[in-house]
Amino acid sequence: MMNPSKPGWIRKYFSLLDNYSESLNKYSGALLSTDELFYGFLQPTGIMYGFPTSLLFLNNDLMADLSSEEAFKILLLEGLILTDHLNKGKFDIKSLEKSLEEFVAFYEETNIEKAKKGWLNFKDLTVYEKLESIIAQRVDIKTSFSNKLWTTYLYNSLVFHDLILYNDYHNGVNAVELIAKRRRVELDVIKIIALAANADGELAEEEEAIFEVFMASASLNRDEREEAGMYWDGKLSLETVDFDYERSWVLNRYLMEIAVLTVWSDRLVVDSEREFLKALTLKLGLGVDERDKSFIAIQAFVMNNYETIPFLQGKKDTELLMEGATERWKNILGRNKEKLAAELKESKELVALIRKSTTRDLSKEEKEKARTQLKDLAKTIPSLTLFMLPGGALLLPIVLKIIPDLVPTAFRSNQIEAEQEEKKEDEKQ
């Protein structure tokens, strides 16, 4: 049994890694960019939101015996492995120690964390011992917070930024630049939280907790903390945030989802908060679909995990989540209405499944068939690539119910064709 709280756990981890290749091939790279694959693997695990719900490569049954901190240790290691895979095309187990040395070099060169020897350890550390020391320090939860939904989600989500930086490190960005970028992004995340919290003119208790969590997690100096405080006090606006540095799609998506989480921390989004998210979308240079998909991704994650998360009490939260997901999908599909209608006219089987779903629940096999066909539509309607990611299947019933209202002409067209074919068959007989 692997115990991430005891020395030697990383060696044990690799001895258990027998389905690695299968796990890495669960998404087709044909429709998704490297950034989208990176996000698609990691977002459902909860590492972005500070609450680990699943592992990447090991059996999820292990989660039942792990504390949140232990699960985070494994997830961080798996995130580093994934980044290696996406950049190198493979993670070569035979040259494992070289990859582990790269992980250690990244952390130590960028001053994020350095390996530490124990009091009684006078020998040089192996690469395994160094990485275990670094990961243990990185995920250590030094402060306890009240047991509230978004606070508990977010208390360790800055660890996700490590993986974004490691991806930059792989792409040749030097350590000095990465150190500077890390400080800027951490401060910008806190500014976004403060601005999102102030968007409705009221600072909720949940929002204050999120702000305090990130302030405690970030490595800001005194001036940066004072600047962050000015945003929290409402003295500075979104216009004064300067995003004049290179940002990947993943980083933009991360910044957007942190804003969505903050706005949504009380499960209610008012008009002024919607306007703030629109303004932030423009500021980050994202499309409207990206903002809506950020909402949907978070909703899918929570809906997919609410039964295993003890602080999601009752059905009220999940009902609100489902309602919000419906509105977002109406927006996304509505923007692609004409293209969707044209594609559906060529997809008689999918239309039949959608029509059937309006009167009864589809079987597991029918749902998978509908999801597969929607994935095929993603080749011409990129918004539907969400169905290629975990959580997308959870939203399938919502989408199947929305489509007939949005594009009834496609259904009428197929119905007429079906009736004409039936008539021809009758005439032959």
C-alpha positions in Angstrom: 0.0 0.0 0.0 1.3 3.4 -0.9 1.3 6.1 1.8 2.2 9.6 0.6 2.9 10.6 4.2 5.9 8.3 4.5 9.3 8.3 2.8 9.6 6.3 -0.4 6.1 6.9 -1.6 7.2 8.1 -5.1 9.1 4.9 -5.8 6.0 3.0 -4.7 3.8 5.2 -6.9 5.7 4.1 -10.0 5.5 0.5 -9.0 1.7 0.8 -9.2 1.6 2.6 -12.5 0.4 -0.1 -14.8 -2.3 1.6 -16.8 -0.4 4.8 -17.5 -0.5 4.6 -21.3 -4.2 3.8 -21.3 -4.9 6.9 -19.2 -2.9 9.2 -21.4 -4.7 8.1 -24.5 -8.3 8.7 -23.2 -8.6 11.9 -25.3 -8.2 12.3 -29.0 -5.7 15.0 -29.7 -7.2 15.7 -33.1 -9.7 18.2 -32.0 -8.0 19.6 -28.9 -4.9 21.8 -28.6 -2.1 20.9 -26.1 -3.5 23.6 -23.8 -7.0 22.1 -24.0 -5.6 18.6 -23.3 -3.7 19.9 -20.3 -6.9 21.5 -19.0 -9.1 18.6 -19.9 -7.0 16.1 -17.9 -6.5 18.3 -14.9 -9.7 20.3 -14.4 -11.9 17.3 -13.5 -9.4 16.2 -10.8 -10.2 19.3 -8.7 -6.6 20.5 -8.6 -7.6 23.9 -10.0 -10.1 24.4 -7.1 -8.1 23.1 -4.2 -10.2 20.0 -3.7 -8.9 16.7 -5.1 -11.7 14.5 -6.3 -9.9 12.0 -8.6 -6.5 10.9 -9.7 -5.1 11.0 -13.2 -3.4 7.6 -13.6 -4.0 5.6 -10.5 -7.3 3.9 -9.5 -9.6 6.3 -7.9 -10.5 3.7 -5.2 -7.3 4.8 -3.5 -8.9 8.2 -2.8 -10.9 6.7 0.0 -7.8 6.0 2.1 -6.1 9.4 1.4 -6.3 12.7 3.2 -6.8 15.8 1.0 -3.1 16.6 1.5 -2.0 13.1 0.5 -4.2 13.2 -2.6 -2.7 16.6 -3.5 0.8 15.1 -3.3 -0.2 12.4 -5.8 -2.0 14.9 -8.1 0.9 17.3 -8.2 3.2 14.5 -9.2 0.8 13.3 -11.8 0.4 16.9 -13.1 4.1 17.1 -13.6 4.2 13.8 -15.4 1.3 14.9 -17.6 3.1 18.1 -18.5 6.2 16.0 -19.4 4.1 13.8 -21.6 2.3 16.6 -23.5 5.6 18.3 -24.2 7.8 15.3 -25.0 5.1 13.1 -26.6 5.7 10.4 -23.9 6.9 10.0 -20.3 9.7 7.5 -20.6 9.6 5.2 -17.5 13.1 4.0 -18.5 14.5 7.5 -18.1 12.3 8.2 -15.1 15.1 9.7 -12.9 15.9 12.3 -15.6 12.3 13.5 -15.6 12.3 13.6 -11.8 15.5 15.7 -11.9 13.8 18.1 -14.3 10.9 18.4 -11.8 13.4 19.2 -8.9 15.4 21.6 -11.1 12.2 23.5 -12.0 11.2 24.0 -8.4 14.6 24.9 -7.2 15.7 27.2 -10.1 12.5 29.2 -9.8 12.7 29.4 -6.0 9.2 28.0 -5.6 10.4 25.4 -3.3 13.7 23.7 -2.3 14.4 20.2 -1.0 15.2 20.0 2.7 17.0 17.4 4.6 15.6 16.0 7.9 17.4 16.6 11.2 19.0 13.2 11.2 19.7 13.0 7.5 23.3 13.8 6.8 23.7 12.1 3.5 22.9 13.6 0.1 19.3 13.2 -0.9 18.3 11.1 -3.9 16.2 12.6 -6.6 13.2 10.8 -5.1 13.8 12.2 -1.7 14.3 15.7 -3.1 11.0 15.6 -5.0 9.1 14.1 -2.0 10.5 17.0 0.2 9.5 19.6 -2.4 6.0 18.2 -2.9 5.4 17.9 0.8 6.2 21.5 1.4 4.3 22.7 -1.7 1.0 21.1 -0.6 1.3 21.7 3.1 -1.8 23.4 4.4 -0.5 25.8 7.0 -3.8 27.5 7.9 -7.2 26.0 8.7 -10.3 27.7 7.5 -14.0 27.4 8.2 -15.7 24.4 6.5 -17.4 26.3 3.7 -17.8 25.3 0.1 -15.7 27.7 -1.9 -13.1 28.2 0.9 -12.5 24.5 1.1 -12.3 24.3 -2.7 -9.7 27.1 -3.1 -7.3 26.8 -0.2 -4.7 25.0 -2.3 -5.5 26.0 -5.9 -2.4 28.0 -6.4 -0.6 24.6 -6.8 -2.3 24.4 -10.2 -0.3 27.5 -11.3 2.9 25.4 -10.6 1.9 23.2 -13.5 1.3 26.1 -15.8 4.7 27.5 -15.0 6.3 24.1 -15.5 4.8 24.0 -18.9 6.4 27.4 -19.6 9.7 26.0 -18.2 9.4 23.1 -20.8 8.9 25.7 -23.5 12.2 27.4 -22.8 11.2 30.3 -20.5 14.1 30.9 -18.2 14.0 30.8 -14.4 14.3 34.6 -13.9 11.3 35.2 -16.2 9.3 32.5 -14.5 10.0 34.0 -11.0 8.8 37.4 -12.2 5.7 35.8 -13.9 4.8 33.8 -10.9 4.7 36.9 -8.7 2.6 38.8 -11.3 0.1 36.1 -11.8 -0.3 35.5 -8.0 -1.0 39.2 -7.5 -3.3 39.3 -10.5 -5.3 36.4 -9.2 -5.8 38.2 -5.9 -6.8 41.4 -7.7 -9.4 39.5 -9.7 -10.8 37.9 -6.6 -11.1 41.4 -4.9 -12.7 42.9 -8.0 -15.1 40.0 -8.4 -16.0 40.2 -4.7 -16.7 44.0 -5.0 -18.7 43.6 -8.3 -22.1 43.6 -6.5 -21.2 46.3 -4.0 -21.3 43.8 -1.1 -18.4 41.8 0.4 -19.8 38.5 1.4 -18.3 36.3 4.1 -17.4 33.6 1.6 -15.7 36.1 -0.7 -13.6 37.5 2.2 -12.6 33.9 3.1 -11.4 33.3 -0.5 -9.4 36.5 -0.5 -7.7 35.7 2.8 -6.9 32.2 1.5 -5.1 33.4 -1.5 -3.4 36.2 0.4 -2.1 33.5 2.8 -1.0 31.2 -0.1 0.7 33.8 -2.3 4.4 34.9 -1.9 3.8 38.6 -2.0 6.0 41.3 -0.6 4.8 44.2 1.5 4.1 46.6 -1.4 2.2 43.9 -3.3 0.1 43.1 -0.3 -0.8 46.8 0.1 -1.7 47.0 -3.5 -3.9 43.9 -3.2 -5.6 45.5 -0.2 -6.5 48.6 -2.2 -8.4 46.4 -4.7 -10.2 44.7 -1.8 -11.1 48.1 -0.3 -12.6 49.1 -3.7 -10.1 51.9 -4.3 -8.8 50.4 -7.7 -10.8 49.1 -10.6 -10.4 46.5 -13.4 -9.1 49.2 -15.7 -6.0 49.5 -13.5 -5.1 45.8 -13.8 -2.3 45.4 -16.4 -2.1 42.1 -18.2 0.8 43.1 -20.4 2.6 39.8 -20.2 2.3 36.6 -22.3 -0.6 34.5 -21.2 -1.5 31.0 -22.5 -5.1 29.9 -23.1 -4.8 27.8 -19.9 -3.7 30.7 -17.8 -6.5 32.9 -19.1 -9.0 30.1 -18.4 -7.6 29.8 -14.9 -7.9 33.5 -14.2 -11.5 33.4 -15.6 -12.6 30.5 -13.5 -11.2 32.0 -10.3 -13.3 35.1 -11.0 -16.4 32.8 -11.7 -15.9 30.9 -8.5 -15.6 34.1 -6.5 -18.7 35.7 -8.1 -20.6 32.5 -7.6 -19.5 31.8 -4.0 -22.9 32.7 -2.7 -24.6 30.7 -5.6 -26.2 33.9 -6.9 -25.0 36.0 -9.8 -26.5 39.5 -10.1 -26.4 41.9 -13.1 -23.4 43.9 -11.8 -21.4 40.6 -11.4 -22.4 39.6 -15.0 -21.1 42.9 -16.3 -17.9 42.4 -14.4 -17.4 39.0 -15.9 -18.1 40.5 -19.4 -15.5 43.2 -18.8 -12.9 40.6 -17.6 -13.6 38.5 -20.6 -12.7 41.4 -22.9 -9.7 42.3 -20.7 -8.3 38.8 -21.0 -9.0 38.7 -24.8 -11.3 35.7 -24.4 -14.4 34.9 -26.5 -17.9 34.9 -24.9 -18.0 31.2 -25.3 -15.0 30.8 -23.1 -16.7 32.7 -20.3 -19.8 30.5 -20.6 -17.7 27.4 -20.8 -15.9 28.4 -17.6 -19.2 28.5 -15.8 -20.2 25.1 -17.3 -16.9 23.5 -16.4 -17.2 24.5 -12.8 -20.9 23.5 -12.7 -20.1 20.1 -14.2 -17.3 19.6 -11.7 -19.5 20.3 -8.7 -22.4 18.4 -10.0 -20.2 15.4 -10.8 -18.8 15.4 -7.2 -21.5 16.8 -4.9 -22.3 13.3 -3.5 -18.7 12.8 -2.3 -18.2 16.4 -1.0 -19.6 16.5 2.5 -20.2 20.3 2.7 -22.6 20.3 -0.3 -25.7 20.1 1.8 -29.1 19.1 0.3 -30.3 19.6 -3.2 -30.6 23.4 -3.2 -27.0 23.9 -4.5 -27.3 21.3 -7.2 -30.6 22.7 -8.4 -29.1 26.1 -8.8 -26.1 24.6 -10.6 -28.3 22.8 -13.0 -30.4 25.9 -13.7 -27.2 27.9 -14.4 -25.8 25.2 -16.7 -29.1 25.3 -18.7 -28.9 29.0 -19.3 -25.2 28.8 -20.3 -25.8 26.1 -22.8 -28.7 28.0 -24.3 -26.3 30.9 -24.9 -23.5 28.7 -26.4 -25.8 26.7 -28.6 -27.8 29.7 -29.6 -24.7 31.4 -31.0 -24.2 28.3 -33.2 -27.9 27.8 -34.0 -27.7 27.9 -37.8 -24.6 25.7 -38.0 -26.1 23.3 -35.5 -29.4 23.1 -37.6 -27.5 22.4 -40.8 -25.4 19.6 -39.1 -28.5 18.0 -37.5 -30.2 17.7 -40.9 -27.4 15.3 -41.8 -27.6 13.4 -38.5 -30.8 11.5 -38.5 -29.7 9.0 -35.8 -28.8 11.9 -33.4 -32.1 13.7 -34.1 -33.9 10.5 -33.3 -32.0 10.1 -30.0 -32.7 13.8 -29.1 -36.4 13.4 -29.9 -36.5 10.3 -27.8 -34.8 12.0 -24.9 -37.6 14.5 -24.6 -40.1 11.8 -23.7 -38.0 9.4 -21.7 -34.5 8.9 -20.3 -32.0 7.4 -22.7 -30.3 4.2 -21.9 -26.6 4.2 -21.1 -25.8 2.9 -24.6 -28.0 5.6 -26.2 -26.4 8.4 -24.1 -23.0 7.2 -25.2 -24.1 7.1 -28.8 -25.5 10.6 -28.6 -22.3 11.9 -26.9 -20.2 10.3 -29.6 -22.2 12.0 -32.3 -22.1 15.4 -30.5 -18.3 14.9 -30.4 -18.3 14.4 -34.1 -20.2 17.7 -34.5 -17.4 19.4 -32.5 -15.3 19.3 -35.7 -17.5 22.1 -37.1 -18.9 23.5 -33.8 -15.9 23.8 -31.4 -18.1 24.7 -28.4 -19.1 21.1 -28.3 -15.6 19.9 -27.6 -16.8 20.1 -23.9 -18.3 16.6 -24.5 -14.8 15.3 -25.0 -13.9 16.1 -21.4 -15.0 14.5 -18.1 -18.1 16.2 -16.9 -19.4 16.8 -20.4 -21.5 13.6 -20.3 -23.1 14.9 -17.1 -24.6 17.8 -19.0 -25.8 15.7 -21.9 -29.5 15.6 -20.7 -29.6 19.4 -20.5 -28.2 19.9 -24.0 -30.5 17.2 -25.5 -33.5 19.0 -24.1 -32.4 22.4 -25.3 -31.6 21.6 -28.9 -35.3 20.9 -30.1 -36.3 24.3 -28.8 -33.4 26.1 -30.5 -33.5 24.3 -33.9 -36.9 22.9 -34.4 -36.5 23.2 -38.2 -33.9 20.5 -38.2 -36.3 18.1 -36.6 -39.2 19.1 -38.9 -36.9 18.6 -41.9 -35.8 15.1 -40.8 -39.4 14.2 -39.9 -40.6 15.1 -43.4 -37.8 13.1 -44.9 -38.6 10.1 -42.7 -42.3 10.4 -43.7 -41.4 10.6 -47.4 -39.2 7.5 -47.1 -42.0 5.6 -45.3 -44.4 6.6 -48.1 -42.0 5.3 -50.7 -41.7 2.0 -48.8 -45.5 1.7 -48.6 -45.8 2.4 -52.4 -43.2 -0.3 -53.2 -45.3 -2.8 -51.2 
